[in-house]
Amino acid sequence: MDWRHRSACLDEDPELFFPIGNTGPAIMQIEEAKVVCRRCDVREQCLQ
């Protein structure tokens, strides 16, 4: 099975990982995306 099928972000909105800007609401969005990534079992493969 492809590692992507085991990713923590599989059911997340892809827009979560593409914030617009880096201030205000985008900071919260960036932090939310990081939380998803931190709990992911296949993070190493994804970040390669």
CHARMM-style PDB file with segment names, atoms N, HN, CA, C and O in Angstrom:
ATOM      1  N   MET     1       0.852  -1.182   0.000  1.00  0.00      PROA
ATOM      2  CA  MET     1       0.000   0.000   0.000  1.00  0.00      PROA
ATOM      3  C   MET     1       0.898   1.245   0.000  1.00  0.00      PROA
ATOM      4  O   MET     1       1.924   1.284   0.678  1.00  0.00      PROA
ATOM      5  N   ASP     2       0.506   2.222  -0.745  1.00  0.00      PROA
ATOM      6  HN  ASP     2      -0.327   2.190  -1.296  1.00  0.00      PROA
ATOM      7  CA  ASP     2       1.223   3.489  -0.827  1.00  0.00      PROA
ATOM      8  C   ASP     2       1.166   4.194   0.533  1.00  0.00      PROA
ATOM      9  O   ASP     2       0.120   4.208   1.182  1.00  0.00      PROA
ATOM     10  N   TRP     3       2.285   4.776   0.961  1.00  0.00      PROA
ATOM     11  HN  TRP     3       3.135   4.764   0.434  1.00  0.00      PROA
ATOM     12  CA  TRP     3       2.337   5.445   2.262  1.00  0.00      PROA
ATOM     13  C   TRP     3       1.332   6.591   2.368  1.00  0.00      PROA
ATOM     14  O   TRP     3       0.891   6.927   3.467  1.00  0.00      PROA
ATOM     15  N   ARG     4       0.971   7.188   1.247  1.00  0.00      PROA
ATOM     16  HN  ARG     4       1.329   6.916   0.354  1.00  0.00      PROA
ATOM     17  CA  ARG     4       0.027   8.317   1.287  1.00  0.00      PROA
ATOM     18  C   ARG     4      -1.349   7.912   1.810  1.00  0.00      PROA
ATOM     19  O   ARG     4      -2.091   8.752   2.318  1.00  0.00      PROA
ATOM     20  N   HSD     5      -1.688   6.651   1.690  1.00  0.00      PROA
ATOM     21  HN  HSD     5      -1.085   5.968   1.277  1.00  0.00      PROA
ATOM     22  CA  HSD     5      -2.982   6.175   2.193  1.00  0.00      PROA
ATOM     23  C   HSD     5      -2.998   6.089   3.717  1.00  0.00      PROA
ATOM     24  O   HSD     5      -4.055   5.907   4.320  1.00  0.00      PROA
ATOM     25  N   ARG     6      -1.824   6.221   4.340  1.00  0.00      PROA
ATOM     26  HN  ARG     6      -0.965   6.369   3.850  1.00  0.00      PROA
ATOM     27  CA  ARG     6      -1.724   6.172   5.799  1.00  0.00      PROA
ATOM     28  C   ARG     6      -1.435   7.542   6.402  1.00  0.00      PROA
ATOM     29  O   ARG     6      -1.161   7.645   7.598  1.00  0.00      PROA
ATOM     30  N   SER     7      -1.492   8.580   5.599  1.00  0.00      PROA
ATOM     31  HN  SER     7      -1.714   8.496   4.627  1.00  0.00      PROA
ATOM     32  CA  SER     7      -1.131   9.919   6.077  1.00  0.00      PROA
ATOM     33  C   SER     7      -2.216  10.522   6.976  1.00  0.00      PROA
ATOM     34  O   SER     7      -3.408  10.272   6.799  1.00  0.00      PROA
ATOM     35  N   ALA     8      -1.769  11.313   7.931  1.00  0.00      PROA
ATOM     36  HN  ALA     8      -0.800  11.517   8.075  1.00  0.00      PROA
ATOM     37  CA  ALA     8      -2.698  11.977   8.856  1.00  0.00      PROA
ATOM     38  C   ALA     8      -3.529  13.041   8.149  1.00  0.00      PROA
ATOM     39  O   ALA     8      -4.613  13.396   8.612  1.00  0.00      PROA
ATOM     40  N   CYS     9      -3.027  13.546   7.035  1.00  0.00      PROA
ATOM     41  HN  CYS     9      -2.147  13.257   6.659  1.00  0.00      PROA
ATOM     42  CA  CYS     9      -3.718  14.630   6.331  1.00  0.00      PROA
ATOM     43  C   CYS     9      -4.693  14.130   5.271  1.00  0.00      PROA
ATOM     44  O   CYS     9      -5.305  14.931   4.564  1.00  0.00      PROA
ATOM     45  N   LEU    10      -4.836  12.849   5.159  1.00  0.00      PROA
ATOM     46  HN  LEU    10      -4.338  12.199   5.733  1.00  0.00      PROA
ATOM     47  CA  LEU    10      -5.666  12.263   4.108  1.00  0.00      PROA
ATOM     48  C   LEU    10      -7.067  12.868   4.056  1.00  0.00      PROA
ATOM     49  O   LEU    10      -7.600  13.105   2.972  1.00  0.00      PROA
ATOM     50  N   ASP    11      -7.654  13.114   5.198  1.00  0.00      PROA
ATOM     51  HN  ASP    11      -7.221  12.921   6.079  1.00  0.00      PROA
ATOM     52  CA  ASP    11      -9.018  13.643   5.244  1.00  0.00      PROA
ATOM     53  C   ASP    11      -9.076  15.145   5.520  1.00  0.00      PROA
ATOM     54  O   ASP    11     -10.154  15.701   5.729  1.00  0.00      PROA
ATOM     55  N   GLU    12      -7.920  15.794   5.521  1.00  0.00      PROA
ATOM     56  HN  GLU    12      -7.044  15.342   5.351  1.00  0.00      PROA
ATOM     57  CA  GLU    12      -7.873  17.242   5.751  1.00  0.00      PROA
ATOM     58  C   GLU    12      -8.091  17.991   4.441  1.00  0.00      PROA
ATOM     59  O   GLU    12      -7.834  17.463   3.359  1.00  0.00      PROA
ATOM     60  N   ASP    13      -8.563  19.213   4.554  1.00  0.00      PROA
ATOM     61  HN  ASP    13      -8.772  19.642   5.433  1.00  0.00      PROA
ATOM     62  CA  ASP    13      -8.699  20.089   3.389  1.00  0.00      PROA
ATOM     63  C   ASP    13      -7.292  20.457   2.918  1.00  0.00      PROA
ATOM     64  O   ASP    13      -6.518  21.002   3.706  1.00  0.00      PROA
ATOM     65  N   PRO    14      -6.936  20.184   1.673  1.00  0.00      PROA
ATOM     66  CA  PRO    14      -5.588  20.504   1.182  1.00  0.00      PROA
ATOM     67  C   PRO    14      -5.219  21.980   1.345  1.00  0.00      PROA
ATOM     68  O   PRO    14      -4.040  22.312   1.470  1.00  0.00      PROA
ATOM     69  N   GLU    15      -6.205  22.858   1.346  1.00  0.00      PROA
ATOM     70  HN  GLU    15      -7.163  22.589   1.245  1.00  0.00      PROA
ATOM     71  CA  GLU    15      -5.932  24.288   1.500  1.00  0.00      PROA
ATOM     72  C   GLU    15      -5.276  24.607   2.847  1.00  0.00      PROA
ATOM     73  O   GLU    15      -4.617  25.637   2.992  1.00  0.00      PROA
ATOM     74  N   LEU    16      -5.459  23.722   3.827  1.00  0.00      PROA
ATOM     75  HN  LEU    16      -5.994  22.886   3.709  1.00  0.00      PROA
ATOM     76  CA  LEU    16      -4.841  23.920   5.136  1.00  0.00      PROA
ATOM     77  C   LEU    16      -3.332  24.071   5.008  1.00  0.00      PROA
ATOM     78  O   LEU    16      -2.712  24.814   5.769  1.00  0.00      PROA
ATOM     79  N   PHE    17      -2.745  23.373   4.055  1.00  0.00      PROA
ATOM     80  HN  PHE    17      -3.248  22.770   3.437  1.00  0.00      PROA
ATOM     81  CA  PHE    17      -1.296  23.332   3.912  1.00  0.00      PROA
ATOM     82  C   PHE    17      -0.743  24.400   2.966  1.00  0.00      PROA
ATOM     83  O   PHE    17       0.450  24.406   2.664  1.00  0.00      PROA
ATOM     84  N   PHE    18      -1.594  25.284   2.508  1.00  0.00      PROA
ATOM     85  HN  PHE    18      -2.563  25.278   2.753  1.00  0.00      PROA
ATOM     86  CA  PHE    18      -1.180  26.352   1.601  1.00  0.00      PROA
ATOM     87  C   PHE    18      -1.766  27.687   2.058  1.00  0.00      PROA
ATOM     88  O   PHE    18      -2.608  28.268   1.373  1.00  0.00      PROA
ATOM     89  N   PRO    19      -1.316  28.173   3.223  1.00  0.00      PROA
ATOM     90  CA  PRO    19      -1.852  29.438   3.735  1.00  0.00      PROA
ATOM     91  C   PRO    19      -1.462  30.604   2.831  1.00  0.00      PROA
ATOM     92  O   PRO    19      -0.436  30.576   2.153  1.00  0.00      PROA
ATOM     93  N   ILE    20      -2.291  31.600   2.843  1.00  0.00      PROA
ATOM     94  HN  ILE    20      -3.125  31.622   3.394  1.00  0.00      PROA
ATOM     95  CA  ILE    20      -2.006  32.818   2.087  1.00  0.00      PROA
ATOM     96  C   ILE    20      -1.406  33.811   3.070  1.00  0.00      PROA
ATOM     97  O   ILE    20      -2.094  34.309   3.961  1.00  0.00      PROA
ATOM     98  N   GLY    21      -0.132  34.093   2.904  1.00  0.00      PROA
ATOM     99  HN  GLY    21       0.427  33.689   2.180  1.00  0.00      PROA
ATOM    100  CA  GLY    21       0.566  35.015   3.786  1.00  0.00      PROA
ATOM    101  C   GLY    21       1.196  34.307   4.964  1.00  0.00      PROA
ATOM    102  O   GLY    21       1.198  33.079   5.048  1.00  0.00      PROA
ATOM    103  N   ASN    22       1.731  35.105   5.873  1.00  0.00      PROA
ATOM    104  HN  ASN    22       1.730  36.103   5.805  1.00  0.00      PROA
ATOM    105  CA  ASN    22       2.351  34.542   7.072  1.00  0.00      PROA
ATOM    106  C   ASN    22       2.102  35.427   8.295  1.00  0.00      PROA
ATOM    107  O   ASN    22       2.911  35.477   9.221  1.00  0.00      PROA
ATOM    108  N   THR    23       0.972  36.118   8.275  1.00  0.00      PROA
ATOM    109  HN  THR    23       0.314  36.077   7.523  1.00  0.00      PROA
ATOM    110  CA  THR    23       0.555  36.921   9.421  1.00  0.00      PROA
ATOM    111  C   THR    23      -0.932  36.697   9.659  1.00  0.00      PROA
ATOM    112  O   THR    23      -1.632  36.139   8.814  1.00  0.00      PROA
ATOM    113  N   GLY    24      -1.400  37.135  10.809  1.00  0.00      PROA
ATOM    114  HN  GLY    24      -0.832  37.588  11.496  1.00  0.00      PROA
ATOM    115  CA  GLY    24      -2.826  37.053  11.122  1.00  0.00      PROA
ATOM    116  C   GLY    24      -3.370  35.638  11.063  1.00  0.00      PROA
ATOM    117  O   GLY    24      -2.788  34.729  11.655  1.00  0.00      PROA
ATOM    118  N   PRO    25      -4.488  35.432  10.352  1.00  0.00      PROA
ATOM    119  CA  PRO    25      -5.120  34.113  10.286  1.00  0.00      PROA
ATOM    120  C   PRO    25      -4.205  33.038   9.699  1.00  0.00      PROA
ATOM    121  O   PRO    25      -4.344  31.859  10.025  1.00  0.00      PROA
ATOM    122  N   ALA    26      -3.288  33.433   8.852  1.00  0.00      PROA
ATOM    123  HN  ALA    26      -3.175  34.391   8.588  1.00  0.00      PROA
ATOM    124  CA  ALA    26      -2.381  32.455   8.247  1.00  0.00      PROA
ATOM    125  C   ALA    26      -1.498  31.792   9.301  1.00  0.00      PROA
ATOM    126  O   ALA    26      -1.136  30.624   9.158  1.00  0.00      PROA
ATOM    127  N   ILE    27      -1.150  32.521  10.353  1.00  0.00      PROA
ATOM    128  HN  ILE    27      -1.444  33.470  10.469  1.00  0.00      PROA
ATOM    129  CA  ILE    27      -0.329  31.942  11.421  1.00  0.00      PROA
ATOM    130  C   ILE    27      -1.072  30.794  12.084  1.00  0.00      PROA
ATOM    131  O   ILE    27      -0.485  29.743  12.344  1.00  0.00      PROA
ATOM    132  N   MET    28      -2.345  30.982  12.357  1.00  0.00      PROA
ATOM    133  HN  MET    28      -2.822  31.835  12.145  1.00  0.00      PROA
ATOM    134  CA  MET    28      -3.158  29.912  12.951  1.00  0.00      PROA
ATOM    135  C   MET    28      -3.247  28.722  12.006  1.00  0.00      PROA
ATOM    136  O   MET    28      -3.157  27.574  12.440  1.00  0.00      PROA
ATOM    137  N   GLN    29      -3.420  28.987  10.741  1.00  0.00      PROA
ATOM    138  HN  GLN    29      -3.493  29.919  10.388  1.00  0.00      PROA
ATOM    139  CA  GLN    29      -3.517  27.928   9.741  1.00  0.00      PROA
ATOM    140  C   GLN    29      -2.209  27.142   9.669  1.00  0.00      PROA
ATOM    141  O   GLN    29      -2.227  25.914   9.581  1.00  0.00      PROA
ATOM    142  N   ILE    30      -1.091  27.834   9.707  1.00  0.00      PROA
ATOM    143  HN  ILE    30      -1.076  28.831   9.780  1.00  0.00      PROA
ATOM    144  CA  ILE    30       0.219  27.177   9.682  1.00  0.00      PROA
ATOM    145  C   ILE    30       0.372  26.267  10.894  1.00  0.00      PROA
ATOM    146  O   ILE    30       0.840  25.136  10.766  1.00  0.00      PROA
ATOM    147  N   GLU    31      -0.019  26.750  12.058  1.00  0.00      PROA
ATOM    148  HN  GLU    31      -0.399  27.669  12.161  1.00  0.00      PROA
ATOM    149  CA  GLU    31       0.080  25.943  13.279  1.00  0.00      PROA
ATOM    150  C   GLU    31      -0.824  24.717  13.209  1.00  0.00      PROA
ATOM    151  O   GLU    31      -0.432  23.635  13.646  1.00  0.00      PROA
ATOM    152  N   GLU    32      -2.027  24.875  12.664  1.00  0.00      PROA
ATOM    153  HN  GLU    32      -2.345  25.754  12.309  1.00  0.00      PROA
ATOM    154  CA  GLU    32      -2.939  23.734  12.511  1.00  0.00      PROA
ATOM    155  C   GLU    32      -2.330  22.682  11.588  1.00  0.00      PROA
ATOM    156  O   GLU    32      -2.427  21.485  11.860  1.00  0.00      PROA
ATOM    157  N   ALA    33      -1.712  23.118  10.514  1.00  0.00      PROA
ATOM    158  HN  ALA    33      -1.633  24.090  10.294  1.00  0.00      PROA
ATOM    159  CA  ALA    33      -1.072  22.188   9.584  1.00  0.00      PROA
ATOM    160  C   ALA    33       0.076  21.454  10.266  1.00  0.00      PROA
ATOM    161  O   ALA    33       0.258  20.256  10.050  1.00  0.00      PROA
ATOM    162  N   LYS    34       0.841  22.150  11.078  1.00  0.00      PROA
ATOM    163  HN  LYS    34       0.693  23.123  11.254  1.00  0.00      PROA
ATOM    164  CA  LYS    34       1.959  21.526  11.794  1.00  0.00      PROA
ATOM    165  C   LYS    34       1.472  20.465  12.770  1.00  0.00      PROA
ATOM    166  O   LYS    34       2.117  19.429  12.938  1.00  0.00      PROA
ATOM    167  N   VAL    35       0.342  20.718  13.413  1.00  0.00      PROA
ATOM    168  HN  VAL    35      -0.182  21.559  13.277  1.00  0.00      PROA
ATOM    169  CA  VAL    35      -0.229  19.739  14.344  1.00  0.00      PROA
ATOM    170  C   VAL    35      -0.561  18.447  13.598  1.00  0.00      PROA
ATOM    171  O   VAL    35      -0.276  17.352  14.084  1.00  0.00      PROA
ATOM    172  N   VAL    36      -1.158  18.580  12.431  1.00  0.00      PROA
ATOM    173  HN  VAL    36      -1.390  19.469  12.037  1.00  0.00      PROA
ATOM    174  CA  VAL    36      -1.495  17.405  11.618  1.00  0.00      PROA
ATOM    175  C   VAL    36      -0.219  16.651  11.259  1.00  0.00      PROA
ATOM    176  O   VAL    36      -0.160  15.429  11.395  1.00  0.00      PROA
ATOM    177  N   CYS    37       0.784  17.361  10.811  1.00  0.00      PROA
ATOM    178  HN  CYS    37       0.736  18.354  10.701  1.00  0.00      PROA
ATOM    179  CA  CYS    37       2.039  16.722  10.403  1.00  0.00      PROA
ATOM    180  C   CYS    37       2.736  16.038  11.576  1.00  0.00      PROA
ATOM    181  O   CYS    37       3.297  14.954  11.416  1.00  0.00      PROA
ATOM    182  N   ARG    38       2.706  16.657  12.739  1.00  0.00      PROA
ATOM    183  HN  ARG    38       2.251  17.537  12.869  1.00  0.00      PROA
ATOM    184  CA  ARG    38       3.385  16.078  13.906  1.00  0.00      PROA
ATOM    185  C   ARG    38       2.801  14.733  14.316  1.00  0.00      PROA
ATOM    186  O   ARG    38       3.515  13.878  14.842  1.00  0.00      PROA
ATOM    187  N   ARG    39       1.523  14.544  14.081  1.00  0.00      PROA
ATOM    188  HN  ARG    39       0.944  15.238  13.654  1.00  0.00      PROA
ATOM    189  CA  ARG    39       0.894  13.285  14.505  1.00  0.00      PROA
ATOM    190  C   ARG    39       0.928  12.219  13.404  1.00  0.00      PROA
ATOM    191  O   ARG    39       0.372  11.134  13.573  1.00  0.00      PROA
ATOM    192  N   CYS    40       1.572  12.524  12.294  1.00  0.00      PROA
ATOM    193  HN  CYS    40       2.024  13.405  12.157  1.00  0.00      PROA
ATOM    194  CA  CYS    40       1.550  11.634  11.137  1.00  0.00      PROA
ATOM    195  C   CYS    40       2.622  10.550  11.223  1.00  0.00      PROA
ATOM    196  O   CYS    40       3.781  10.833  11.525  1.00  0.00      PROA
ATOM    197  N   ASP    41       2.224   9.318  10.957  1.00  0.00      PROA
ATOM    198  HN  ASP    41       1.282   9.088  10.712  1.00  0.00      PROA
ATOM    199  CA  ASP    41       3.142   8.177  10.982  1.00  0.00      PROA
ATOM    200  C   ASP    41       4.053   8.121   9.764  1.00  0.00      PROA
ATOM    201  O   ASP    41       5.078   7.441   9.805  1.00  0.00      PROA
ATOM    202  N   VAL    42       3.714   8.807   8.697  1.00  0.00      PROA
ATOM    203  HN  VAL    42       2.881   9.359   8.664  1.00  0.00      PROA
ATOM    204  CA  VAL    42       4.510   8.733   7.462  1.00  0.00      PROA
ATOM    205  C   VAL    42       5.152  10.083   7.120  1.00  0.00      PROA
ATOM    206  O   VAL    42       5.451  10.360   5.958  1.00  0.00      PROA
ATOM    207  N   ARG    43       5.352  10.896   8.120  1.00  0.00      PROA
ATOM    208  HN  ARG    43       5.109  10.671   9.063  1.00  0.00      PROA
ATOM    209  CA  ARG    43       5.918  12.233   7.907  1.00  0.00      PROA
ATOM    210  C   ARG    43       7.282  12.185   7.220  1.00  0.00      PROA
ATOM    211  O   ARG    43       7.557  12.993   6.332  1.00  0.00      PROA
ATOM    212  N   GLU    44       8.128  11.256   7.620  1.00  0.00      PROA
ATOM    213  HN  GLU    44       7.905  10.600   8.342  1.00  0.00      PROA
ATOM    214  CA  GLU    44       9.467  11.156   7.022  1.00  0.00      PROA
ATOM    215  C   GLU    44       9.386  10.953   5.508  1.00  0.00      PROA
ATOM    216  O   GLU    44      10.083  11.628   4.751  1.00  0.00      PROA
ATOM    217  N   GLN    45       8.542  10.029   5.074  1.00  0.00      PROA
ATOM    218  HN  GLN    45       7.976   9.480   5.690  1.00  0.00      PROA
ATOM    219  CA  GLN    45       8.391   9.776   3.637  1.00  0.00      PROA
ATOM    220  C   GLN    45       7.831  11.006   2.932  1.00  0.00      PROA
ATOM    221  O   GLN    45       8.272  11.345   1.834  1.00  0.00      PROA
ATOM    222  N   CYS    46       6.890  11.657   3.538  1.00  0.00      PROA
ATOM    223  HN  CYS    46       6.532  11.382   4.430  1.00  0.00      PROA
ATOM    224  CA  CYS    46       6.234  12.815   2.933  1.00  0.00      PROA
ATOM    225  C   CYS    46       7.209  13.973   2.738  1.00  0.00      PROA
ATOM    226  O   CYS    46       7.169  14.654   1.714  1.00  0.00      PROA
ATOM    227  N   LEU    47       8.070  14.193   3.701  1.00  0.00      PROA
ATOM    228  HN  LEU    47       8.102  13.639   4.533  1.00  0.00      PROA
ATOM    229  CA  LEU    47       8.965  15.342   3.654  1.00  0.00      PROA
ATOM    230  C   LEU    47      10.198  15.121   2.779  1.00  0.00      PROA
ATOM    231  O   LEU    47      11.011  16.031   2.615  1.00  0.00      PROA
ATOM    232  N   GLN    48      10.339  13.948   2.229  1.00  0.00      PROA
ATOM    233  HN  GLN    48       9.678  13.209   2.362  1.00  0.00      PROA
ATOM    234  CA  GLN    48      11.495  13.682   1.350  1.00  0.00      PROA
ATOM    235  C   GLN    48      11.317  14.305   0.001  1.00  0.00      PROA
ATOM    236  OT1 GLN    48      12.191  14.179  -0.857  1.00  0.00      PROA
TER     237      GLN     48
END
